Amino acid sequence: MISKKEAGMPIREFLASKGKIIDKEMEKYIPRKATKKWVEGALGKTGFEWDLEAYTKVVNEPIWDLLDRGGKRWRPVLACICCEAVGGKWGAGLKVAPIVELIHNGTLMIDDIEDDSVARRGKLCTHKLFGIDVAIDAGNLMYYWPMAPIYANRFKLSEKQQKQIYELYLQEMLRVNSGQALDIMWHRGNFLPSEKQYLQMCLGKTGVLAGVAAQLGAIMGNAPKKQSDALRKYGQIIGVGFQIQDDILELIGQEFKKKKGSIGGDIYEGKRTLIVIRTLEKASKEDRERLIKILDSHTIHESEIQEALDIINKYDGIQYSKKVAEKLVLGAWKDADKVLKESNAKTVLKKFAEYLIERKI
């Protein structure tokens, strides 16, 4: 249970205090070494013989190499907070909290391959260290393995809870990959999405997993539909706000870029962020054509990346994007605020949203 003292903590301190607990729970889903009991718990009785040493090398080790690099773990913590906010227990939310964090890290592993990224969280990307084949397989397993404890019913869930989690997982995984599909196509060039189309992409690529986290908490807290729907929307929208803030920090946050391990990555990848969409809408014909040319060239030259940044900074794309994020998040919070009783969890939930769109790293 969230204490009054914890509710009064700065949100970064609160998240840091819960991170190690989340890591321990993730090890219950995917341990650091493959064992017969763990494999059979998900895949069924062994027909012949598993090479557990090889399996560890190709699955468990690359997965934990990425997980051990850290991360805010805010999505699984969000699941626990939401569970308490609807009257459930922190521990109930904690049981399913690893689902969303493992899937999220799987998307990062695959995303790095798609973007041909070099670094992730200060180290070489998984595909650079272990090979593209290993990273694809490990990343995909991170999508699927989190469901193993659910269909094995390790947590003694009700039939209704199991069904809700299955349906949530299936629908939202389709949305995650559909959002990523749009992002891939846009930064190949020849496409300029509208603001609404960009926000819809964010809703799929980033918002969905935050929404899954919030609704997992609601399911484990046996929330009524009104609360569950409001929390799902709240989670999705703060995920969109998080992505917009990511886009902003990619351009102006030195500490963020240092931690992420890439400088000017969004420019190199040619990404059509809300900042870029707004800039192209407001720019002169000359600036518009030049920015599109740089983005479509996927340049690695610092002078061209800086030129693109200079064009962006001439207009109000960054300030406009921040205002859009704030408006969206405040609106989603108002809906959640109406259906939740006052509690320490609710206090933290409100601070949570404010932190995600105001963070500097």
C-alpha positions in Angstrom: 0.0 0.0 0.0 1.2 3.5 -0.8 1.8 5.4 2.4 1.2 9.0 3.0 4.9 9.6 3.1 5.4 7.9 -0.3 2.5 9.9 -1.7 4.4 13.1 -0.7 7.6 12.0 -2.4 8.8 13.6 -5.6 7.6 11.2 -8.3 11.2 10.4 -9.5 12.1 9.3 -6.0 8.9 7.2 -5.8 9.7 5.5 -9.1 13.3 4.8 -8.0 12.1 3.2 -4.8 9.9 0.7 -6.7 12.3 -0.2 -9.6 14.2 -3.0 -7.9 10.9 -4.6 -6.8 9.8 -4.7 -10.5 13.0 -6.3 -11.6 12.6 -9.1 -9.1 9.1 -9.7 -10.4 10.3 -9.8 -14.0 12.7 -12.5 -13.1 9.7 -14.6 -12.1 8.5 -14.3 -15.7 11.9 -14.6 -17.5 14.8 -15.8 -15.3 18.4 -15.1 -16.0 19.0 -18.8 -16.9 16.7 -21.2 -18.6 15.6 -24.2 -16.5 13.5 -27.2 -17.5 10.8 -26.2 -15.0 10.6 -22.7 -16.4 10.5 -23.8 -20.1 8.0 -26.6 -19.4 5.8 -24.2 -17.4 5.2 -22.2 -20.6 5.8 -24.7 -23.4 4.5 -27.9 -21.9 6.2 -31.2 -21.2 9.5 -31.8 -23.1 9.1 -34.2 -26.0 12.8 -35.0 -26.4 15.4 -32.7 -24.7 15.9 -28.9 -24.5 19.4 -27.5 -24.9 19.0 -25.2 -21.9 22.5 -23.7 -22.2 21.9 -22.7 -25.8 18.5 -21.3 -24.9 20.0 -19.2 -22.2 22.6 -17.8 -24.6 20.0 -16.8 -27.2 17.1 -15.7 -25.1 17.7 -15.1 -21.4 21.1 -13.4 -21.7 20.3 -10.8 -24.4 17.0 -10.0 -22.7 18.6 -9.4 -19.3 21.5 -7.5 -20.9 18.9 -5.0 -22.0 16.8 -5.1 -18.8 19.9 -4.6 -16.6 20.6 -1.3 -18.3 17.8 0.2 -16.3 14.8 2.3 -17.3 12.3 4.2 -15.3 9.9 1.1 -15.0 7.0 3.6 -14.9 4.6 1.4 -16.8 4.7 -1.5 -14.3 4.5 1.0 -11.4 1.5 2.6 -13.1 -0.2 -0.8 -13.1 0.3 -1.1 -9.3 -0.8 2.5 -8.6 -4.0 2.0 -10.7 -4.8 -1.2 -8.9 -4.7 0.6 -5.5 -6.6 3.6 -6.9 -9.6 1.4 -7.6 -9.5 -0.3 -4.2 -7.2 -3.2 -4.9 -3.9 -4.1 -3.4 -0.5 -3.1 -4.6 0.6 -6.7 -4.5 -2.2 -7.8 -6.9 -1.1 -5.2 -9.5 2.5 -6.2 -9.0 1.8 -9.8 -10.1 0.9 -8.7 -13.6 3.1 -5.5 -13.8 6.0 -7.3 -15.5 3.8 -8.0 -18.6 3.9 -4.5 -19.9 7.6 -3.8 -19.1 8.7 -7.0 -20.9 6.6 -6.2 -23.9 7.9 -2.6 -23.9 11.5 -3.7 -23.9 10.7 -6.2 -26.6 9.5 -3.3 -28.8 12.7 -1.4 -28.1 14.8 -4.4 -29.2 12.9 -4.7 -32.4 12.7 -0.9 -33.0 16.5 -0.6 -32.7 16.8 -3.1 -35.6 14.2 -1.3 -37.7 15.9 2.0 -37.2 19.5 0.6 -37.5 20.3 2.2 -34.2 23.7 1.9 -32.7 23.2 2.6 -29.0 20.5 2.0 -26.4 20.8 3.3 -22.8 24.5 4.0 -23.2 25.5 0.6 -24.7 25.5 -1.0 -28.1 22.0 -2.1 -29.1 21.2 -5.8 -28.7 21.4 -6.6 -32.4 24.9 -5.0 -32.5 26.1 -7.1 -29.5 24.3 -10.5 -30.2 23.4 -10.3 -33.8 20.2 -9.4 -35.7 18.9 -13.0 -35.6 19.2 -13.2 -31.9 17.7 -9.8 -31.3 14.6 -10.5 -33.4 14.0 -13.8 -31.7 14.5 -12.5 -28.2 12.5 -9.4 -28.9 9.6 -11.5 -30.2 9.7 -13.8 -27.2 9.4 -10.7 -25.0 6.0 -10.1 -26.7 4.7 -13.6 -26.0 6.3 -14.9 -22.8 4.5 -12.5 -20.4 1.3 -14.4 -21.2 2.6 -17.7 -19.9 1.8 -17.2 -16.2 -1.7 -16.0 -17.3 -2.7 -19.1 -19.3 -1.0 -21.3 -16.6 -3.1 -19.3 -14.1 -0.2 -19.0 -11.7 -1.9 -16.1 -9.9 -5.3 -17.9 -9.4 -7.2 -15.3 -11.4 -10.9 -15.5 -11.9 -12.1 -16.7 -15.3 -13.3 -13.1 -15.9 -9.9 -11.6 -15.1 -8.2 -14.1 -17.4 -10.5 -13.3 -20.3 -10.1 -9.6 -19.8 -6.3 -9.8 -19.9 -6.4 -12.1 -23.0 -8.6 -9.7 -24.8 -6.6 -6.6 -23.7 -3.4 -8.2 -24.8 -4.5 -9.4 -28.2 -6.1 -6.1 -29.2 -3.4 -3.9 -27.9 -0.5 -5.9 -29.4 -2.2 -5.4 -32.8 -2.4 -1.6 -32.1 1.3 -1.4 -31.0 2.5 -3.0 -34.2 0.1 -1.0 -36.3 1.4 2.3 -34.8 5.0 1.2 -35.4 4.1 0.4 -39.1 3.0 4.0 -39.6 6.1 5.4 -38.0 8.3 3.2 -40.2 6.6 4.3 -43.4 6.6 8.0 -42.5 10.3 8.3 -41.9 11.0 6.6 -45.2 9.9 9.9 -46.8 7.2 11.0 -49.2 4.6 11.1 -46.4 3.6 14.0 -44.2 1.0 13.0 -41.7 -1.5 15.4 -40.2 -1.4 16.2 -36.5 -4.3 13.9 -35.8 -2.6 11.1 -37.7 0.6 11.6 -35.8 -1.3 11.5 -32.5 -3.0 8.3 -33.6 0.3 6.7 -34.3 1.6 7.7 -30.9 -1.5 6.3 -29.3 -0.6 2.9 -30.9 3.2 3.0 -30.6 3.5 4.4 -27.1 0.1 5.2 -25.6 -1.2 1.6 -25.9 1.3 0.1 -23.5 0.7 2.7 -20.9 -3.0 2.1 -21.3 -2.4 -1.6 -20.9 -0.5 -1.0 -17.7 -3.4 1.1 -16.3 -6.1 -1.3 -17.3 -4.1 -4.3 -16.0 -4.1 -2.6 -12.6 -7.9 -1.9 -12.9 -8.5 -5.6 -13.8 -6.5 -6.9 -10.8 -8.4 -4.4 -8.6 -11.8 -5.7 -10.0 -12.7 -2.1 -11.0 -16.1 -1.4 -12.5 -16.2 -0.6 -16.2 -16.5 3.2 -15.6 -13.2 3.2 -13.7 -11.5 0.7 -16.0 -12.3 2.7 -19.1 -11.2 6.0 -17.6 -7.9 4.6 -16.4 -7.3 3.0 -19.8 -7.8 6.3 -21.5 -5.7 8.1 -18.9 -2.9 5.6 -19.4 -3.0 5.9 -23.2 -3.0 9.7 -23.2 -0.1 10.0 -20.7 1.7 7.6 -23.0 1.1 10.0 -25.9 2.3 12.8 -23.7 5.4 10.8 -22.8 6.2 10.3 -26.5 5.8 14.0 -27.4 8.1 14.9 -24.5 10.6 12.3 -25.8 10.5 14.0 -29.2 11.2 17.4 -27.5 14.0 16.0 -25.4 15.6 14.3 -28.4 16.2 17.8 -29.8 16.9 20.0 -26.7 17.6 17.7 -23.8 21.4 17.2 -23.5 21.2 14.8 -20.5 18.4 12.9 -22.2 20.5 12.5 -25.4 23.5 11.5 -23.5 21.6 8.8 -21.6 19.8 7.6 -24.7 23.1 7.2 -26.5 22.2 9.1 -29.7 22.5 12.6 -30.8 20.1 13.9 -33.5 18.7 10.4 -33.9 15.2 11.6 -34.9 16.8 13.9 -37.6 18.9 11.0 -39.0 15.9 8.7 -39.0 13.8 11.3 -40.8 11.0 11.0 -38.2 7.8 13.0 -38.7 7.3 14.1 -35.1 4.6 16.6 -34.1 7.5 19.2 -33.9 8.4 18.5 -37.5 4.7 18.5 -38.6 4.1 21.9 -37.0 7.4 23.3 -38.3 6.6 22.3 -41.9 3.1 23.8 -41.5 4.6 27.2 -40.4 7.9 27.3 -42.3 8.7 29.4 -45.4 8.8 27.4 -48.7 12.6 27.5 -48.6 12.9 26.2 -45.1 10.2 23.6 -45.6 11.9 22.2 -48.7 15.3 22.2 -47.1 14.1 20.5 -43.9 12.3 17.7 -45.9 15.4 17.2 -48.0 17.6 16.8 -44.8 15.1 14.4 -43.2 14.7 12.3 -46.3 18.5 12.0 -46.8 19.0 10.3 -43.4 22.2 12.3 -43.0 24.9 11.5 -40.5 26.7 14.8 -41.0 26.6 17.0 -37.9 26.4 20.2 -40.0 23.2 19.1 -41.7 21.7 17.8 -38.5 22.4 21.2 -36.9 21.0 23.0 -40.0 17.7 21.0 -39.5 17.7 21.9 -35.8 18.2 25.6 -36.7 15.2 25.5 -39.0 13.1 23.8 -36.4 14.1 26.4 -33.8 13.0 29.3 -36.1 9.4 28.2 -35.6 7.2 27.3 -32.6 7.1 23.5 -33.1 8.7 22.7 -29.7 6.5 25.0 -27.7 3.4 24.0 -29.6 4.1 20.3 -29.1 4.5 20.8 -25.3 1.1 22.6 -25.1 -0.6 19.8 -27.0 0.8 17.2 -24.6 -0.2 19.3 -21.6 -3.8 19.8 -22.9 -4.2 16.1 -23.7 -2.9 14.9 -20.3 -4.9 17.4 -18.3 -8.1 16.3 -20.1 -7.5 12.6 -19.5 -6.8 13.3 -15.8 -10.1 15.2 -15.4 -12.0 12.1 -16.6 -10.0 9.8 -14.2 -10.4 12.3 -11.4 -14.2 12.1 -11.6 -14.4 8.3 -11.1 -11.7 7.7 -8.4 -12.1 8.2 -4.7 -9.5 10.2 -2.8 -6.5 8.1 -1.8 -2.8 8.1 -1.6 -2.7 6.2 -4.9 -4.9 8.9 -6.6 -2.5 11.6 -5.4 0.5 9.7 -6.9 -1.5 9.1 -10.1 -2.0 12.8 -10.6 1.7 13.6 -10.0 2.6 10.8 -12.3 1.0 12.6 -15.3 2.7 15.9 -14.5 6.1 14.2 -14.2 5.9 12.4 -17.6 5.3 15.6 -19.6 7.7 17.8 -17.5 10.7 15.4 -17.2 14.1 16.5 -18.4 15.7 13.0 -18.9 
